[in-house]
């Protein structure tokens, strides 16, 4: 998946369905939080809600989610949107 295209709303919806909790919204950015039930590890993720997400921003969101492989993470988002 070389040029993934997702809207911020699609990404935020998938993350919420997978256990991320909305924490705050500042302007057009949504802050989500995930706490791993076994380890207690916390992940804070910011997703822009305006239109399609640029690839660099999408990579940053994947990093914030703890993704090991960007393409695999994009396929996961694609399968769950």
Buried (B, 14 or more C-beta within 10 A) or exposed (E): EEEBEBBBBBBBBBBBEEEBEEEEEEEEBBBBBBEEEEEEEEBEBBBBBEEBBEBEBBBBBBEBBEBEEBEEBBEBBBEEE
